[in-house]
Every structure is written in C-alpha cells, then in structure tokens.
Amino acid sequence: MLIFVMKFALLFLIGGFGLPTPVNAQSWQEVSSHLFTNTVIALQASTSQLPKTLWIYRRSLPHVFPATVISNAIVLGSLQDRGFPRPPTKDFYIPKQEPANWPAGIPTIFGILPRDGYLYYAMPDDLPVSQAKIPDDETVARLAIKYAPQLGLYPSMLTERKFYTHWCETDQKNQTVTNFCGRGVFFPRHLDGIPFFSASDDGESAEGFSMEFGEHGKIQAFSVRWSEVKHYKREQIASSAEIIRCLRAHKAVILPKFAEGDFDRLRKLATAMRFTITKITPYYEESIFGEPPTDDVPAQFATPFAELEAVADFGNSNMPVKVLSPILSSEVRRLLLMKNTK
C-alpha cells in the first residue's frame, strides 16, 4: 500500500492489498482495498490547459537567513529584549519565558530552522484575548504585504492568498469558551506559476508566507518557509490513462474532510458505480510522491503532483471527492512498479 504522508494531517489511503473486502469492513485497510474494484473511472477534465512538462526542483538546504531578516523578525515579534542572534546554521529557538523550575515543557515562540528554510514567530497563547478591532481581510492582506519585505519577500512573490481565523479557548466563569482572536493570511509560494499545496488555509507545512493579526492590527504570528531551489529534472506529465491506472492500482490518496464521518464517507465510496474526474490542478510539495521524508529530515526535492476533483456516482446519489495523484509520467511508472504491502 502506498503510504504518502503529507505533513498536514491524516489522510485516507487508497490501499493496495488486493484482498476481498467484507461487507462489514471495519478498518481503513479493508475498505480501501475495495475502492474502484467495480467502479467505472472516467476522465472528464480537460488536460489541454496543463503544461506538457514540469520541473522537479532540488531544494538548497540548509538555508541561512540573512542577518537583516533575522533582526527584522525579532523586532516584528517584539522580542528585542531577548537579543538578536547571528544567522544560525543549526536550529535556533527562543522559548516562552516561564518562572524558574517550571514543572512542564516550555513551548517556543520564535524559531529559525535552516535545515528546512523555515523561520517563525507565534505569540504566547496565554496572553489576554481581545476581539477589539481585529482588521478585515483586505487590511490583513495589505499589512502582511507591507511587512513581507522585512522578511526577505516582495509583493511580486505573493500572487495568491488564503485567509484563516485563529480560534482560541479562554476560561470565563469556570467555563471554557471558544473565541475569535485573530485573522491571518497565507501566501503560497509558486514555482513556474504552480503553488505549493497545503490542506489548510493557514499554509501549515507548505512553502510560503503567512502572517496573523489580532486587536488593532497587532502582529500575533508569522512564518516564512522559502528555501532556495534549483532545476533538477524536467519530466513529461502523465496521460489520462496513466492517472486512471494509478487509481486502479491504489497509488493515490483520497483527501478527508477532516470531520466526523470521514470513515463512513470512505466506506460509501467503495460502493460507487462511477467515478468521474472533473478537474485536474497541479501543485508542488516538498517531497517525492509516495516517498515521504523519514526521521524528520526535510525533503531534498520539490516535486509536482495533481489534485483531482471528482464526483462519485452511486446510482441514486453522488458525492464530491478530492484525490491526490502523481502527475509526472515517470512518477506513475515508478509507483506502478512498487509492490503493495499487506
């Protein structure tokens, strides 16, 4: 079975066990092994708008952030009293300040990870929360673009945006209350006009730039993951037939809705009569499809893959589905040669 770990969350795996599936299957593996066994797969989406070839990039790591970017980041996070570090070549952190002999683990509020081209700040989550004058989305985007040059980025690099809300919990009259306490924007990085993929609007684990604001436009968090890259290899994109072969061979990933009932959705999908792919969107990811980095080692390559939007038809109803699939012909051939594990 293909185990493709996109760093953001748990995924539905299209299993490759090749075993008969009981009607009352209870496990992910049992249900996955039955997907598309008797399903008609059709590609309705046009591939004419896709490029004929795409680059695989090599990430140049470690990425040493310039001293000016680091000092600007310290000031943006109001951490001047903690000092200004020299550009590190190894991971550097500033922990939250706690009293001596603090009995629990101490989280970090600022970090520089050259091994992954990553710099971040996050305001301590136990500070007073106020919903007063949190800026609207247009103001959030304008402020983030204004501060981006201080972190080594420029408006021409920020061509797409996704907004997200920061929800936090506070104790009020001995009850836990969920509050709206910030609004942020994520700008995914693009290579050749193709964005990096993230399953969440805040851009978790994707190359790009995010910044979050609280009351009166106060900066509450920001992150930059932006490694230097070089052309490595240019590859032909997969044909429609190759993409369908990947689905048949269980070499793709079904995205969950990250909500209660996800397993039931997967179980129902195994009974689909027809599966129609209506849209193909290319993305980049810091990995090789089907070969996630191990031992917390950052990916050395950025490779393209496809998000397939599809409709599963059950005869008397249908269901929208999103699937992650290889998009390079060479990746299809490699994955189809991989033996599925039981």
C-alpha positions in Angstrom: 0.0 0.0 0.0 1.2 3.5 -0.8 1.9 5.4 2.3 2.1 9.1 1.3 2.3 11.4 4.3 1.6 15.0 3.5 2.8 16.6 6.7 -0.5 18.4 7.4 -2.8 15.6 8.8 -4.1 12.0 8.5 -5.2 11.0 5.0 -7.4 8.4 3.5 -5.1 5.9 1.9 -6.2 4.0 -1.2 -5.0 0.6 -0.1 -3.3 -1.9 -2.4 -3.9 -5.1 -0.6 -5.7 -6.8 -3.4 -7.8 -8.8 -0.9 -11.6 -9.4 -0.9 -13.4 -6.9 1.4 -16.1 -8.0 3.8 -19.4 -6.1 3.6 -19.0 -5.1 7.2 -15.3 -3.9 6.8 -14.2 -2.0 9.9 -10.7 -0.9 9.1 -9.2 1.7 6.7 -7.3 -1.1 5.0 -10.3 -3.3 4.5 -12.4 -0.5 3.0 -9.5 0.9 0.9 -8.8 -2.4 -0.7 -12.2 -2.4 -2.3 -12.1 1.1 -3.8 -12.6 1.2 -7.6 -12.7 -2.6 -7.9 -16.0 -2.5 -9.8 -16.2 1.3 -10.5 -16.2 2.9 -13.9 -13.5 5.6 -13.9 -13.9 8.4 -16.4 -11.7 11.5 -17.0 -14.0 14.4 -18.0 -11.5 17.1 -17.1 -9.6 18.7 -19.9 -5.8 18.3 -19.8 -5.2 20.9 -22.6 -4.6 23.7 -20.1 -1.8 21.7 -18.4 1.8 22.1 -19.3 3.3 19.3 -21.3 6.3 19.0 -19.0 7.1 20.1 -15.4 10.3 20.6 -13.4 11.4 18.7 -10.4 13.4 21.1 -8.2 16.2 20.4 -5.8 16.0 22.4 -2.5 19.3 24.0 -1.5 19.5 23.3 2.2 20.4 24.5 4.8 19.1 27.9 4.1 20.9 30.6 6.1 18.6 33.6 6.7 20.4 37.0 6.3 21.1 38.9 9.5 18.8 41.7 8.4 15.9 39.3 8.0 16.5 37.8 11.4 16.8 41.2 13.2 13.6 42.4 11.4 11.8 39.2 12.5 12.9 39.8 16.1 11.5 43.4 16.0 8.2 42.3 14.3 7.8 39.8 17.2 8.6 42.4 19.8 11.4 40.2 21.1 14.2 42.8 21.3 14.8 42.1 24.9 15.7 38.5 24.1 18.6 39.6 21.9 19.5 39.4 18.2 21.0 36.1 17.2 23.6 35.8 14.5 22.5 33.9 11.4 22.5 30.2 12.6 23.3 27.2 10.5 21.6 24.9 13.0 18.1 25.1 14.5 17.7 28.1 16.9 14.8 28.7 19.2 13.6 31.3 21.7 11.4 29.7 24.3 8.5 31.3 26.1 9.5 32.9 29.4 8.4 31.0 32.4 9.4 31.1 36.1 12.4 29.2 37.3 11.8 25.5 38.0 8.7 25.5 35.7 7.3 21.9 36.0 6.0 21.5 32.4 7.5 21.7 29.0 8.2 25.2 27.7 7.0 26.0 24.2 9.0 28.1 21.7 7.7 31.4 20.4 10.4 32.0 17.8 12.4 29.6 15.7 14.9 29.5 12.8 15.3 26.2 11.1 17.9 26.5 8.4 17.6 22.8 7.6 14.1 23.5 6.2 14.3 27.1 5.2 11.9 28.0 7.9 11.5 31.0 10.3 8.5 31.6 12.5 7.1 33.6 15.4 3.9 32.8 17.5 2.7 35.0 20.3 2.3 33.1 23.6 -1.3 31.7 23.7 -2.0 32.6 27.3 -1.9 36.4 26.8 -5.1 38.3 27.3 -7.5 37.9 24.3 -9.5 40.8 22.9 -11.7 40.9 19.8 -11.5 44.7 19.6 -10.9 46.0 16.1 -9.4 42.9 14.5 -8.8 44.0 11.0 -10.8 42.8 8.0 -9.4 40.6 5.3 -8.3 43.4 3.0 -6.4 45.1 5.8 -4.8 41.8 6.9 -3.5 41.2 3.3 -2.3 44.8 3.0 -0.4 44.7 6.3 1.1 41.3 5.5 2.4 42.6 2.1 3.7 45.7 3.8 5.8 43.7 6.3 6.9 41.0 3.8 10.0 42.8 2.5 11.4 42.9 6.1 11.3 39.1 5.9 13.1 38.9 2.6 9.9 38.7 0.4 8.4 41.1 -2.1 4.9 41.7 -3.4 5.6 40.2 -6.8 6.2 36.9 -5.0 2.8 36.9 -3.3 0.4 36.3 -6.0 -2.3 34.1 -4.3 -3.8 34.4 -0.8 -5.8 32.3 1.6 -7.4 33.7 4.8 -7.8 31.9 8.0 -9.3 32.5 11.5 -7.5 31.9 14.8 -9.8 30.4 17.4 -8.6 30.2 21.0 -10.2 28.9 24.2 -10.4 31.0 27.4 -11.9 30.4 30.8 -15.0 32.5 31.6 -16.9 31.9 34.8 -15.4 28.4 35.1 -16.4 27.6 31.6 -14.2 27.1 28.5 -15.3 29.5 25.8 -14.1 29.5 22.2 -13.2 33.0 21.0 -12.4 34.6 17.7 -9.0 36.0 18.5 -7.1 36.6 15.2 -7.3 36.7 11.4 -4.4 35.7 9.2 -3.4 35.3 5.5 -1.3 32.7 3.8 0.5 33.3 0.5 1.7 30.0 -1.0 4.9 30.0 -2.9 4.7 29.4 -6.7 7.2 27.6 -8.9 6.5 28.2 -12.7 3.2 29.6 -11.7 2.2 26.5 -9.7 1.5 26.9 -6.0 2.7 24.7 -3.1 0.0 22.6 -1.6 -1.5 22.9 1.9 -4.7 21.2 3.1 -5.3 24.1 5.5 -5.8 27.8 4.7 -3.0 28.8 7.2 -0.5 27.0 5.0 0.8 24.6 7.6 3.9 22.8 6.3 3.8 24.4 2.9 6.4 26.7 1.4 5.1 30.2 1.5 4.5 33.2 3.9 1.8 33.7 6.5 1.0 36.5 9.0 -1.7 36.8 11.6 -3.1 39.9 13.3 -5.1 40.5 16.4 -6.6 43.6 18.0 -5.8 46.9 16.4 -3.7 45.0 13.8 -1.1 43.7 16.3 1.1 41.0 14.8 0.3 37.7 16.6 2.2 35.3 14.4 4.2 34.9 11.1 6.1 32.3 9.3 8.3 32.1 6.2 9.2 28.7 4.6 11.0 29.6 1.4 14.1 27.5 0.5 16.3 28.3 -2.4 15.7 25.8 -5.3 17.4 24.8 -8.5 16.2 23.0 -11.6 16.9 19.3 -11.2 15.0 17.4 -13.9 12.2 18.2 -16.4 9.6 15.5 -16.9 6.7 14.7 -19.1 3.3 14.9 -17.5 1.2 11.7 -17.1 -1.5 10.8 -19.6 -5.2 10.4 -18.7 -4.7 6.6 -19.0 -1.8 6.7 -16.6 -3.7 8.7 -14.0 -6.6 6.2 -14.2 -4.1 3.3 -13.8 -2.8 4.9 -10.6 -6.3 4.9 -9.2 -6.9 1.3 -10.2 -3.6 0.3 -8.7 -4.3 2.2 -5.4 -1.4 4.6 -5.9 -3.2 7.8 -4.9 -4.6 9.5 -1.8 -8.2 10.4 -1.0 -8.4 13.6 1.0 -10.7 13.5 4.0 -12.9 16.4 5.1 -11.2 16.3 8.5 -14.5 15.9 10.2 -16.7 13.4 11.9 -18.0 10.8 9.5 -14.9 10.6 7.3 -14.6 6.8 7.7 -18.3 6.4 6.7 -17.6 8.5 3.6 -14.7 6.2 2.6 -16.9 3.2 3.2 -19.6 4.6 1.0 -17.1 5.5 -1.7 -16.1 1.8 -2.0 -19.6 1.2 -3.4 -19.5 3.9 -6.1 -20.7 2.8 -9.6 -18.9 5.5 -11.5 -16.1 7.9 -10.6 -15.8 11.0 -12.8 -12.7 13.2 -12.6 -13.9 16.8 -13.4 -10.8 18.9 -12.7 -7.0 18.4 -12.5 -5.0 21.0 -10.6 -1.1 20.8 -10.4 0.6 21.6 -7.1 4.1 21.4 -5.7 5.1 19.6 -2.5 8.3 19.3 -0.6 8.7 15.6 -1.2 8.6 12.9 -3.8 5.2 11.4 -4.2 4.9 8.2 -2.3 8.3 8.7 -0.5 7.8 10.9 2.5 10.9 12.1 4.3 11.9 9.9 7.3 13.3 10.7 10.7 12.2 14.4 10.5 14.7 15.0 7.7 13.5 17.8 5.4 12.7 16.9 1.8 15.5 17.5 -0.6 13.2 17.9 -3.6 10.1 19.8 -4.6 8.0 17.8 -7.0 4.7 18.4 -8.7 1.6 16.3 -8.2 -2.1 16.6 -9.0 -5.2 17.3 -7.0 -8.1 15.6 -8.8 -11.7 16.9 -8.2 -14.2 14.1 -8.9 -17.8 13.0 -8.4 -18.6 9.5 -7.1 -21.9 8.3 -8.5 -23.9 5.7 -6.5 -26.9 5.5 -8.9 -29.4 7.4 -6.8 -26.9 10.0 -5.3 -23.5 11.3 -5.7 -20.6 12.7 -3.6 -17.8 15.1 -4.4 -14.3 13.7 -3.7 -10.7 15.1 -3.9 -7.8 12.8 -4.7 -4.1 13.4 -4.7 -2.3 11.7 -7.6 1.1 11.7 -9.3 1.1 14.0 -12.3 4.5 13.0 -13.9 4.7 10.1 -16.2 8.0 8.9 -14.6 6.3 9.0 -11.2 3.5 6.9 -12.4 5.9 4.3 -13.8 7.9 4.2 -10.5 4.8 3.8 -8.4 3.3 1.1 -10.5 6.5 -0.9 -10.2 6.3 -0.6 -6.4 4.9 -3.7 -4.7 1.9 -3.2 -2.5 2.4 -4.4 1.0 0.0 -6.5 3.0 
